[in-house]
């Protein structure tokens, strides 16, 4: 298995991140959106590197103890190598350091692989957003994970 490194997203990563975003999502974020998101102090944006190449990335917006996972993507050639799970674990850990006590995310109803990963990591389905996604129109499954702080 390749060696991966996870670190905070930098401005120099954004071109690669946006290329993955374009490849995967039908309504992708722009470079400007990523730059704004990853330079906001409350947010957590991480990349997983395989050498100098961005293998995957994720993002979280934290507000008053809640973390909303906005982005999670792995380049196709790096899938099924534990990249998404490693990114999620690191993001949750950094979220806890920012006093996040509950995480939320939306996932396409048809994205079985992602849903299985989130369930494995302790996320539970709490609702559905009808026609949340475009191109093609599809429902989003809302999932959350929380824990008590001692």
C-alpha positions as CSV (number, residue, x, y, z in Angstrom):
1,X,0.0,0.0,0.0
2,X,1.2,3.5,-0.8
3,X,2.3,5.9,1.9
4,X,-0.2,8.6,2.4
5,X,0.2,11.9,4.4
6,X,-2.7,14.0,5.7
7,X,-2.3,17.7,6.3
8,X,-4.2,20.9,6.1
9,X,-5.2,22.0,2.6
10,X,-3.0,24.8,1.3
11,X,-3.6,27.3,-1.5
12,X,-1.0,25.3,-3.6
13,X,-3.3,22.2,-3.4
14,X,-6.4,23.9,-4.7
15,X,-5.8,23.3,-8.5
16,X,-5.5,19.5,-7.8
17,X,-8.4,19.5,-5.5
18,X,-10.6,21.3,-8.0
19,X,-9.5,18.9,-10.7
20,X,-10.8,16.0,-8.6
21,X,-13.9,17.9,-7.8
22,X,-14.6,18.4,-11.6
23,X,-14.0,14.7,-12.2
24,X,-16.4,13.5,-9.5
25,X,-19.2,16.0,-9.0
26,X,-21.9,17.1,-11.4
27,X,-22.1,20.5,-9.7
28,X,-18.5,21.1,-8.6
29,X,-17.1,23.8,-6.3
30,X,-14.8,26.4,-7.9
31,X,-11.2,27.1,-7.0
32,X,-12.5,30.4,-5.4
33,X,-14.9,28.4,-3.2
34,X,-12.2,26.1,-2.0
35,X,-9.8,29.0,-1.3
36,X,-12.4,30.8,0.7
37,X,-13.4,27.7,2.6
38,X,-9.9,26.6,3.5
39,X,-8.8,30.0,4.7
40,X,-11.8,30.4,7.1
41,X,-10.4,29.7,10.6
42,X,-13.5,27.8,11.9
43,X,-13.3,25.4,9.0
44,X,-11.2,22.3,8.6
45,X,-10.0,21.4,5.1
46,X,-7.6,18.5,4.7
47,X,-5.8,16.8,1.8
48,X,-4.4,13.3,1.7
49,X,-1.2,13.2,-0.4
50,X,0.4,10.3,-2.2
51,X,3.8,11.8,-2.7
52,X,3.1,15.3,-4.2
53,X,-0.3,14.3,-5.6
54,X,-3.6,15.0,-3.9
55,X,-5.3,11.6,-3.5
56,X,-8.3,13.0,-1.7
57,X,-9.7,15.8,0.4
58,X,-12.4,16.7,2.8
59,X,-13.9,19.8,4.4
60,X,-15.8,20.7,7.5
61,X,-17.5,23.9,8.6
62,X,-17.8,24.2,12.4
63,X,-20.4,26.4,14.1
64,X,-21.2,26.3,17.8
65,X,-20.1,22.7,18.4
66,X,-21.7,21.4,15.2
67,X,-19.5,20.2,12.3
68,X,-21.0,20.1,8.8
69,X,-19.0,17.9,6.5
70,X,-19.2,19.7,3.2
71,X,-16.7,17.8,1.0
72,X,-15.4,14.3,0.8
73,X,-13.7,13.1,-2.3
74,X,-11.1,10.6,-3.4
75,X,-9.5,10.5,-6.8
76,X,-10.6,7.3,-8.6
77,X,-7.2,5.7,-8.8
78,X,-6.8,6.0,-5.0
79,X,-10.2,4.6,-4.0
80,X,-10.4,1.5,-1.8
81,X,-7.1,2.3,-0.2
82,X,-8.4,3.7,3.1
83,X,-8.0,7.3,2.0
84,X,-11.6,8.4,2.8
85,X,-11.6,6.7,6.2
86,X,-8.2,8.2,7.1
87,X,-9.4,11.7,6.1
88,X,-12.6,11.3,8.1
89,X,-10.8,10.1,11.2
90,X,-8.3,13.0,11.1
91,X,-11.1,15.5,10.4
92,X,-13.2,14.2,13.3
93,X,-10.1,14.4,15.6
94,X,-9.4,18.0,14.6
95,X,-13.1,18.8,14.9
96,X,-13.1,17.5,18.5
97,X,-10.1,19.8,19.2
98,X,-12.4,22.7,18.1
99,X,-15.1,21.5,20.5
100,X,-17.3,19.9,17.8
101,X,-19.6,17.4,19.5
102,X,-21.8,16.3,16.6
103,X,-21.0,15.9,12.9
104,X,-23.5,16.1,10.0
105,X,-23.2,15.2,6.3
106,X,-25.3,14.6,3.3
107,X,-24.7,11.7,0.8
108,X,-26.4,10.8,-2.4
109,X,-29.0,8.1,-1.8
110,X,-27.3,5.9,-4.5
111,X,-23.8,6.2,-3.1
112,X,-23.7,2.9,-1.4
113,X,-19.9,2.8,-0.9
114,X,-19.9,6.1,0.9
115,X,-22.9,5.3,3.0
116,X,-21.3,2.0,4.1
117,X,-18.1,3.8,5.1
118,X,-20.0,6.4,7.2
119,X,-22.1,3.7,8.9
120,X,-18.9,1.7,9.7
121,X,-17.6,4.9,11.3
122,X,-20.7,5.3,13.5
123,X,-22.8,7.7,11.5
124,X,-26.6,7.1,11.5
125,X,-29.2,8.2,9.1
126,X,-31.4,10.9,10.6
127,X,-33.4,12.2,7.6
128,X,-33.7,12.7,3.9
129,X,-33.4,15.9,1.8
130,X,-35.7,15.5,-1.2
131,X,-34.0,16.4,-4.5
132,X,-31.0,17.9,-2.7
133,X,-28.7,17.0,-5.6
134,X,-28.8,18.2,-9.2
135,X,-27.6,16.6,-12.4
136,X,-29.1,14.1,-11.8
137,X,-31.7,15.1,-9.3
138,X,-31.5,12.8,-6.3
139,X,-32.3,12.7,-2.6
140,X,-29.6,13.2,0.0
141,X,-29.4,11.0,3.0
142,X,-28.7,13.1,6.1
143,X,-26.4,11.3,8.6
144,X,-24.9,12.3,11.9
145,X,-22.5,11.2,14.5
146,X,-22.2,12.6,18.0
147,X,-20.7,11.7,21.4
148,X,-20.8,12.9,24.9
149,X,-17.9,14.9,26.2
150,X,-16.8,13.9,29.7
